[in-house]
Amino acid sequence: MTRYLISFDDGVMAVPQEDLPEVDEAAHKVVREAQDAAVWVFGGGLETQQASVVATDGTVSDGPYPETKAVLGGFAIVDVPSREDALAWAAKFAAACRCPQEVREIMPDPAV
């Protein structure tokens, strides 16, 4: 099995405030479905613009780099047999969250 990151940009989830409970329930339903299917690894939403950047020398600055156009808004990690399966789960999250999802394969852990 291979792990995939399914994520969305913070700015693309433009849901009216009154629809948030419905979207929240729909997203949690997909998470429960993924858990029941034993493909769910981990996931969650991220606080808007609460990033800190730690440089190679250890200095810390708040927020993403100014040239960043997209900021991660939320993600799920699933462990599935194929990219097609990951795309199918992403489609479920896209429908539930009402926004497009990006799918990326996670590289395997290096041999220790």
N, C-alpha and C positions, 0 to 999 in steps of 0.2 A: 504494500500500500504506500501511497505517496501523500505527503501533506501539501495542502494548498492554502494560500492566504486569499481570502475573499474580503475586499475592502471597498470603501466608498470615500470620496472626497467630502470634506466638511460642508462646502458650499453648495453641493448638488442636492442635498436633502431639504427641499423647500416645501415643508408641509405646514398647512395652516394650524395654528395653535389648537383649534377645536378638534382637529383630526389626530393629534398626537396620541391620545389614549388608544385609538383604533390601530394606529401604526405600531405602537408599542406592543399591543396584544398580538398583532399579526407576526411581528418579528420574533417575539417569544414563542409563538406557536411553531415557527420554523426551527428555532433552537431546540425545542422539545422534540420535534420530529427527528432532527439530526442526532440528538442524544439517544433516542429510542432506536435509531438505525446504527448506533455505535460508530458514527463517523465524526462526531463533535470532539474537538480537542480543547479549544479555548476561544474566547472572543469577548467583545464588549465595545461600548461606545467610548469616545474620548472627549474630554472637556475641550471646548473650543479655545484654540490659541493658548493653551497652557503648557506649551513645550519649553524646555530648556535645552540648549545645545552645549555639550561638553566637548571642548577641543582636545586635540591630541596632547597638548601640554597641561590639560586639567582645568583651564579657565572655563568659566561658565557664563553664558549669556542667555537672556530670556528670549523665547520665541524662535520661530524658524527664521532662516535667512531671508532678508528682504526680497530676493529674487524668486523665492518660492511662490509658485502660482497655485499649488494645490496643497491642502493640509489634510491629513488623514482624519476622518470623522468617526470611523468605527471599523471593526474587522471581525472576522471569524476565521478560525483555522480548522479545516476538516482533513481527515485522513481517509482517502478514498482510492479505489483501484485505478482510476484513469482521469485524465483531464476532462473527458466528456462528463464524468460523474461530478467533478468539481464545477463545471459549467452549469449542470443541472441544479446543483445546490445554489449557485450564484443567482440563477433565474428565480428561485424561490425567495431568496433574500431581496432581490430587486423588486419583485412584486409586493412583498410585505413592507419594505421600507420606502417604496415608491421612488426609487432612484437607482441609477445604473451602478453596477458592481464591477470591480476589477478583479481578475483572477490571475494569480501568479504562483508558480510552483516553488516550494521551499526546498532548497538544496539539502541533500542528506547530511546528517552529522558526519564530521570527518572521523576517520578511524583513529582510535586512540591507542 
